[in-house]
Amino acid sequence: MKYISTRGQAPALNFEEVVLAGLASDGGLYVPEKLPEFSQEEIQQWAGLRYDELAFKIISPFVAGAIPDEDLRKILGETYATFRHPAIAPLVQIDKNEWILELFHGPTLAFKDFALQMLGRVLDYILERRNERVVIMGATSGDTGSAAIEGCRHCKFVDIFILHPHQRVSDVQRRQMTTVLEDNVWNIAIEGNFDDCQNIVKASFRDQSFLPDGCKLVAVNSINWARIMAQIVYYFYSALAIGGPQKPITYSVPTGNFGDIFAGYLAVKMGLPVEQLIIATNKNDVLHRIMSSGIYDRTNLHHTLSPSMDISISSNFERLMFDMYQRDGSKIAALMAQFEDQPITISSEAMESARSLFSSAAVDDATTCEVIANTFARTGYLLDPHSATGVGASVQCRTSAEQTIVTLATAHPAKFPDAIAEADVGVSPSVPPHMEHIFTSEERFTVLDNNKSTVNQFMVEQLAAQRT
Ligand SMILES: *Cc1c(COP(=O)(O)O)cnc(C)c1O
């Protein structure tokens, strides 16, 4: 399988290279040159497979040539053995045609574990055979950092540095990261906000000359193709579990960087019958505005009760735009160049193709709280604030009472106790037993100034000390 850039100017890469690459050299994102396609008969035959067995069916065409089947099966088996629910991604029915797909049974209680538990293992596998080490560097406002650290803590060939804004992430989120004490894990608390952290990371990727020879940075945010790939699986899994593929389902997906829902779009392209994909945003509604007006513009960032969806631009949307424009890389390159300093208008033909599958809604904090409270009162089910935006959007976008809607529950409510308190449901979510230890365990992190050279120097010193 070959991967090509959305901007058409970078060399095509194979799977191994694409996992290590991050952004393409032309600034674009990598996508498969051609997707595997499955017939309805074939998909039907997968009903009843274990999650990791189904994952093998869906993922193996993407890694063909890079990881032999037997090794891939082993990696996937180990990946999903870290999940605490035997179904891995269980479905809960909360009304006649309303379902919740629980994606929070992984080690850090958010859906990012589905991809990052796999990515850590895939990286280690590839690096061992290439006889290389890499340094992962990332910024986090919450879920990505802990999921990445959990996914890489046992890696032999990966060192990981995660930057978070000092005193600006929740207690649970910080402790999930800082109580991991393995020698290849560093938490850096930056005296600044999330944007400061992200700016340092971006600048470090642009200029990696501070690193020792032969060492390179790898990205674990959702521009990394492997993350999208892993997320395709649970669309097939959930559809099969509730009577697909004959019955087309609608998915409502709490969305920030458009990674998770883009995986749903790929599932459709690969043959899964889906009625509608609902883009659920919070007050940061850039995607809802694109869908409504065809105009892609930047606005200020709002801090909301669903912080993992707080973004002002949505990187993976470029991957969809590439298809909306018939995979014309030069067109995407021109549009994205324009987007550097002004809004862009997407053509009406391109918007029409997107609107035939996607609908969208923005759900503000007040509505999020109402949805949490109403859903609990109506069904006894406690949603986290991200998942609540998904349920809120599903109500707004529902086209008939008969439509089967599955909302992706992207995090466990215990990760966001403040939002649950604000929704005033009268109960507080309890932290699952396997996570209780973080409240008493030793923490390790280093507070550094908001300065690229300070951070880079710290990284170099730590790597040198570790490698002697
Ligand atoms: C990351 C995250 C999202 C947004 O996912 P994208 O792939 O960026 O759209 C939604 N909910 C939770 C809990 C998250 O951690």
The ligand as a MOL file (V3000), in Angstrom:
LIG
                    3D

  0  0  0     0  0            999 V3000
M  V30 BEGIN CTAB
M  V30 COUNTS 15 15 0 0 0
M  V30 BEGIN ATOM
M  V30 1 C -9.5950 13.8590 21.0230 0
M  V30 2 C -10.9870 13.7840 21.5150 0
M  V30 3 C -12.0890 14.1440 20.7060 0
M  V30 4 C -11.9200 14.6890 19.3010 0
M  V30 5 O -11.4030 13.7450 18.4200 0
M  V30 6 P -10.9150 14.1590 16.9410 0
M  V30 7 O -10.4010 12.9160 16.3480 0
M  V30 8 O -9.8520 15.2010 17.1380 0
M  V30 9 O -12.0900 14.6930 16.2340 0
M  V30 10 C -13.3640 13.9890 21.2250 0
M  V30 11 N -13.5610 13.5330 22.4870 0
M  V30 12 C -12.5400 13.1900 23.2920 0
M  V30 13 C -12.8370 12.7170 24.6640 0
M  V30 14 C -11.2210 13.3000 22.8430 0
M  V30 15 O -10.2040 12.9440 23.6590 0
M  V30 END ATOM
M  V30 BEGIN BOND
M  V30 1 1 1 2
M  V30 2 1 2 3
M  V30 3 2 2 14
M  V30 4 1 3 4
M  V30 5 2 3 10
M  V30 6 1 4 5
M  V30 7 1 5 6
M  V30 8 2 6 7
M  V30 9 1 6 8
M  V30 10 1 6 9
M  V30 11 1 10 11
M  V30 12 2 11 12
M  V30 13 1 12 13
M  V30 14 1 12 14
M  V30 15 1 14 15
M  V30 END BOND
M  V30 END CTAB
M  END
